[in-house]
Amino acid sequence: MEKIKVGTFGDDHEESKILIRGDTNNNNNKTHNKLAELQESKYYSRAGSSGSNVKMEKLRDLVIRYLKAEKLKSLNRLKLWATGSATAALLLCAWLLQLNNLTEFLRQPRSLLPSSRHQIVPPPQRVYESNGFLMVSTNGGLNQMRAGICDMVTIARYLNATLIVPELDNTSFWNDRSQFEDVFDVDHFITSLRDEVQILKKLPNHHNHSFSMPPVSWSNISYYDKVVLPRMQKYGVLHFTKTDSRLANNGIPLELQKLRCRVNYKALKFTPKIEETGWKIVNLLRRNGPFLVLHLRYEMDMLAFSGCTEGCNGKEIEELTTLRYAYPWWKQKEIDSVRKRRSGGCPLTPEETALALRALDIDPGTQIYIAAGDIYGGERRLAHLRLAFPHLTKKETLLQPWDLEPFRNHSNQMAALDYIVSLESDIFIPTHRGNMALAVEGHRRYLGFKPTIVPNKRLLVYLIDQYRNGSLSWNEFSQAVKTSHAGQFGSPTPRLEIPGKPKEEQYFYSNPYECLPPFTQRSS
């Protein structure tokens, strides 16, 4: 295996922390011959191409014009959360708050809980007159539920309510029957937050009735003050039937934003068994050196939900369409896959991902851990990726069958294993901006801005199509990909806000700016 090293690319030579090939001129001839054959196949054909050579200057102008056009569209509706001195003040504030949190943490021993390895003293309990009980039923996959739980704790704290340990979603596509205590360390969750909010495992028996409601999505804190609190005081027990995105990204008091982070990064620990198994995977990978985690979101449920069918055959398209119509809560049924892909709305296919990683000069000898469920189409769809990067692996190939047996048929617990590995990787690359990608991106920022490469899918598929039809040579394509992604590795940036359009603005949990540590430039 070639020696793996850290390299740079891009005009500004900003540190990429990408595991690139040790000698870009010393390629594996056999692998590249096979790749050349595949590129001549139907999937990579360059039909109608005259093989014209596009000048590098023209290519650079093309990419720059594209990016500028995209920025101008966004700037008409975006405003920075903080600029100039306000940004500096916010960074200073975040640094001081982080220092304070670290000091408080270091003063505490590690755990008093039976499930912990160390003895810790819980924080002092906050005493307050409760306005009522808050029950919540989370919805979605692991990371959607995780964000919802963080919001619900924050809302309970604001309302001076008593929170009942949240119920996990057992009715989703994945049909996972796991309860809260099967995924998270419930005792740690309760005790670590006792200085903020009282949390009970069950509703007291004498409370037999509750008022159920789904909170309004993306609500600011005044909604909970003016609408939700009176109902809680009237009925005594309030039941939230939905938890996804029920609290705004922006405009929330700083102390509540900090609490959202504390719940996410401190209180929500996975169970000891999940933690142990997740770290076992990390240690197995580390034995062979650095590794990259690829969140290859190309599972059946994602393709059916999104309506993205690039590279699928007729039978597969029919199967995905049937599945989409079978689930009533997937609202959009008629989807133009070609148009959606060109707009950047589809996950990258395994074939597109292989091209993107090669264009970024990722070393073919790099370990690539696939954090995902079963890839739709199986090994047939992974062939190009595996040929370009032979050291593909996943938890099922690293561990013995009995290691994973306790987690089988529990998609949320399996996803938790991938979450742990994703946090610890040298680089994290998601192929789609789903809930896990957003959650891991934000968590890696919180851990010190660990490198994350988020592909510009709209530009990337445009460049891929130009390469496939012969309008771009390989060198031109690769340079364009590197140039357009230079410097985009999870570095500190203010969160972007789009007033009145919360679905389109930057998600709080992907960039929890108020909670992030001060940035220290990494050495090469």
N, C-alpha and C positions, 0 to 999 in steps of 0.2 A: 504494500500500500504506500502511495506517495505521502510524503510528510505534509501534514495539514498545517496551514498557517493562517494568520489573520491578515487580511488585505484591505485595500482601499480602492475606490473607484469614484468617478464623477469629477466634474470640473473643479469643485472646491476641495477635493481630496479629503472630505470629511470621513472620519472613521466609520467604516461599515460594520466591522466585527463579523464579516461574512467568512465562512470557512471556504476559501477558494483553493483552486488547484495549485499545488506547490510550483509547478512549472507548466505554464499555459502552452508552451511549444512542444512539450513532451507528452503527447496524447496517446491514449491506448488505441492503437490502430485497429484492432479487432472490433472494439466497441464502436468506434466512429464509422467503420465500414458498414456495420449492421445498422447504425443510425442512418447512414446515407441510403441504404436499401429501403428502410422504413419510410424515409422522406420521399422516396420515389413511388411509394404505394398510394392507394386511393386516398387515404386519410391526409397525406401530406402533399398531394399532387399540386403542381403549379400550372394548372391548365391555362392555355392562352397566353403564356408568358413569352416575351421576347428576350428575357434575361437582361433587361437594360440596367446599366450601372448608375445608381443614383449617387450623386456626389455627397460627400459627408457634410459639406456646408449646407446643402439643400436639406438633408435629413435633419440636421440640427435645427435649422429654421422651422422645419415642419413640426418637430416636437415642441419647440418653444412656442410657436404660434398656437398649437393645440392647448398647451398648458395655460397660456395666457388667456385664451378664450374661455377655458373652464373657470379660471379664477375670476374673470370679469363677470361671468354669470353669477358666481357665488357672491361676489362682493356687492352686488346690487341688493342682496338681502341679508348678508351677514354683517355682524359687528363683533369686534373682539371684546371679550369679557373685561379685559383690562389692557391698557396700553401705557407705554412710557413709564412714568414714575409710579403709576398705579400698579403695573405689573411687578416692578421692583419691590414695592411695598408688600404686595401679596406674597412674593417669594420669601421676603424677610419674615413675614408673619407665619408662613407655612414652616419655615426653618425653626422659628422659635417654638411653634406649637409641637413640631415633631420632636424637638429637643426635650420639651416638657414631658411629652408622652413617653419618650425613651427613659427619662429620669425616673418617672413614676413606675414604669415597667421594671426597671432594674432594681428598684427598691423592694419589689415583691418577690418572694420565693416562687417556685414554679407550679406546683399543683397539689391540692388537697384531695382531688377527686380520685375515686377508686380506679378510674380508667386512665389516669395519668401516671407517668413514670416518676414524677417528682412531686414532692409536697409543696403546695402553694397555699398561701393565705388569701382567701377571696377579699375583694374590696368591701369596705363598709356598706351596709345596706342603706339605701335611701328610704327615708320614711316620709310618706305623703298620704293625703286623703284621696283615695282612688275615685275617679268619676264613673267607673264602671268597668266591665270586662270586655276585652276585644278578642274575638275569635277570628281566625283567618284561614281560608282555604286557598292555598297557592295554586298556580296553574302554569303549565308549560314543562319544559325540560329542566334539568338540574340548574343551569345557570340563570335561566329566567326566574325560577323559583327562588334561587339564592338572592338575586337582586330584590325580588319582592319581599323577602323576609327582612332584609336590611331596611327597606322602606317602612315596613309594618312596625318594627321596633322603634324606629324614629317617630312615627306617628303616635304610637302608644305613649312614648315619652312626652311628646308635645301635649297630648290630651290628658296627661296624668291618669292614664288608664292602667289596668292590670292585664297583661298580655297572656293569653293561653298559647302554649307551644304550637306553632303552626302545623296544619295538616298539609302533607305533600299531595301532589296531584297523582291520583291512581287511575285516572280515566283518559289519559292522553294516548296518543298513537302508540307509544312504547309499552303501554300496559304494565308498567312497573308498580308493584304493590308495596314498595318500600315505604316505611314510615320515617318520620323525622329522626328518630333515634337509630335507625338502620344506616343513615348516611352521615349524620352529624353527631358530635359528642354533646348530648343534650344536657348533661350535668354542667359541663364547662360553659355551655351557652347561657344557662340560667345564672350560674354564680358569677361569671365574668361581667355580667351586665347588671348586677344587683344594685350597684350604686347609681344606676340610671332609671331602671324600670323593674317593677315586680313581674316575674314570669312564673306561671304555674303550669304543671304538666297537664292538668285536667280542670275543667270548670267545676266549681263546688256543686255538690248534689242539689242544694236547695234552689239553684237557678235553673229552672226548667224551660224558660222561654227566652227567645232572642229575636232581634230585628235583623233581617238579612238584607244586604244591599251590596252592589258592586260600586266602589268609589269611582268617581269620574276620573278618566285617564289624564295624566299630566297635570294634576291639580296643584295649585300653590297652597301654601300653608293656611291662608285665610279661608279656603273652602272647608278645611277640617275644623276650623274654629267656628265658622258661622253655620255650617250645614251638619257636619258629623257630630260635633260635641253635643248640641241640643238633643239629638236623637239618642245618643249614649246615655245622657242624663235622664231622658224620659223612659227608656226601656231597660236600662241597667246592663244589658248584654247586647253587644253589637257584633254581627257576623259579616265579615267582608268575604264575598264569594269570588272575588278576583283580586289579584295582587300585582299583576304585571303592569309596570309603568304607571302607577297610580300617584306618583309624586313627581313634581316637575324637576327638570335637570338644573334649572337656574332660579334665582330669586328666593332661595331658601336660606334662612339665617345660618351664619357660619357654624355655630355650635351644633346645629342639626346636620349640616353637611359632614362635619367631623364625626358625628355619631354614626352616620351611614357607613363611613369608612371603618370605624372601630368595629362595628358589627361584622362587616365583610371580611376584614383582614385579621381580626383578633378573636372575635367571639365564635364565628362559624368555623370550627375545626372539624375535620372529618373524624370518623370513629378511629380508634387505635388500629383496628384491623385494616381499614382502608389506607391509613397513613403508612403502616408497616409495609404493606404490599406495594404501594406507590413508590416508596423509597427503595424498595428492593429492585424495582425496574430501573430507577435512576442509577443505582449503584452498578447494576449490570451493564448499563450503557457507558458509564464513566470508566469502567475497566478498559474500554477500547478507545478512550479519548473523547474529544468534544463531540457533541451531537446536536442535530437540528430537529426540531419538532415541526412537522407539517400537519396542520389541521385540515385534512383533505375532506372537505364537506361534500362528499359525493355519494351519500347514502340514498336509499330508495325514498325515504320520507321527504328529504330535502328536494329531490328532483320532482316528486309528485306535487308537493306544495308549491314550489316555485314555477313549475311548468317549463323547466329548462331541459331540453332534450338533445343538445349538441352532441353528436357522435353516437347517439342511440339508434338502433334499428327499428323497423316498423313495429315489430312485436313488443319491444320495450316501450316505445312511445304509447302504444295502446294500453299496456299494463299500467304505466304511470298515470295516464289520463283517467282510467277506471278507478284507480286508488284515490285520486284527487276528488272525484265526484262522490266517493263513498264516505267522505268525512265532511259533514255539514258545517263544522266550525272553520273549515278552510273556505273562506268566502268567495275568492276569485276562482272561477272555473275555466273560462275561456282565456287562454294566455298565448300570445304570439312569442314563441321561444326565440326566434331569430332577432326580432326587435328588442326583446328584453336583454338578450345577450349583448347586443351592440350598445345598449345603454348602460352596461355594467351591472345589470341586475342578477346575473346568473353566477353560480359558483364556477370557478375554473375547472375544466375537465382534467383528468389525470394526464392526458396528452398535452394540453395547454400548460399545465403545471410543469411538466418535464421541459418544455421549451423555455419557460420563464426562468427556471432554476439554472439551466444551461446558459442562458443569456446573461444571467447574473454572475457567471463564472464560479458557481458553487462547485467545489472539488468533487469529482466523481467518486472519490473514496470516502466521502463524508457519511457518517451514520445518519440516516434519516428515519426518525420514529414517526409513524403515521398514527396520529391521535384522531381516531374516528371509529365508527362502527363498520359493518360490512360494506365494502365499496360496491356500488351497483355495477354489475357486469363482471365482477370478480377479477381474476387474473388476466382475462382478455383485455380489460380496460387498463390494467396496471402495467401491461407489457412494455410500453414505451418508457414509462417512468422507471421501471425496474432495470431496463437495459441501460439507460443513461446513468442510473444511480443504483448499482447492484446491492449496496448495503442498506436496503430498505428493511425495516423491522417494525414490529408492533408488539403489544403486550402478549398476544397469543403465541408468538414465536419465541419470546424471551423467557416466559415463565412455563413451569410445568402445569399440566392440566389441573392438578389438585390445588395449585396456588390460586387459580381463578374460579374454582368450583363454588366457593361461597357467594360469588358475585354474579354467577350466570343467571340469566333471565331477570336481571336487575340493572336496567340500562343506566339508571342514575348513579349507581355504585360503580359501574364500569367507567362512566364518564368522569367520576371523581378521580379514578386512577390516572386517566389521561390529563386531568387538570393539574395534578401534582407534578407529573413529568413535564408538562408544558411550562410550568413556572420555573423549573430547574434547568431547562435547556439553555444552550449557548445562544441559539436564535430561535425565535418562534415566527412561523409564517402561516397565516390563515389564508385559505383560498376563497373564503366567503365571510362577509361581515355579519355572522350570526351571533347569538347570545354568548356562546363560549369564546369566540374570537374577541368580542368586546370585553368580556370579563377578564380574560387572561391578559389582554393588552393593558388594561388598567392596573391589574395586580402587579404586572411586571414593571410598570412605571413606579408604582408604590415601593417596590423592592429595590429601587435605585436606577430606574430607566434602563432595564435590561433590554438588549436589542430585539426589536420586533419589526418585521418587514410586512407592511400591509400593501398588497399589490393594488395599483391603480387599474382596476379591471377594465374600465371603459377604454382607456388608452391601450392597455395590454392586448385586448382582443383585436383592436384595430391594427396594431403592429403585427400581431400574429397572422391576421388575414392578409396583410400586405406582404409578409414573408412567404406565406403559402402560395399566393398567386404569382410570385416572382417579382413583385415590384421592389422588394428589398432583398439584398444579399444577406447572408448570415451575419457578416461583420457589421453591416449597417443596422440590422435588426438588434443584435446584441448591444451595440453602442447606444441605440435609442432607448432600450430597456434600462440599461445602467444609468444613463443620463437622467431619465425621468424618475428614477427611484433613489437617486443619490441624496443622502442626508435624511431620508425618511425612515428612521430606525427607532421610533419611540422616544425621541428627545423631548425635552420640556417645551410645551407650547400651551398658551392659554386656551381654554375651552371655547369653542365657537358657539354663538347663540343666534338663533333665527327667531325673532319675536313672532309669536303667533303660529309657529310651525315646529312644535317640539319633536315631531317624528323625524324631521329632516336635520335637526341640529345635532351637534356632537353629544353623545350619550354620557351622562355623568359617570357611570361606572367604567367607561373606556378611558376617561381622563379626569380622575377625581382631583382636580387641580388644587383645591383647597387643602388637601391632605398630603401632598407629595413632598418628599425630602428635597433639600437643596441639591442642585445638580453639580456633580464633580466630573470634570472631563476625564474620560478613561484614557489610560496610556495604552500604547500599542505593544 
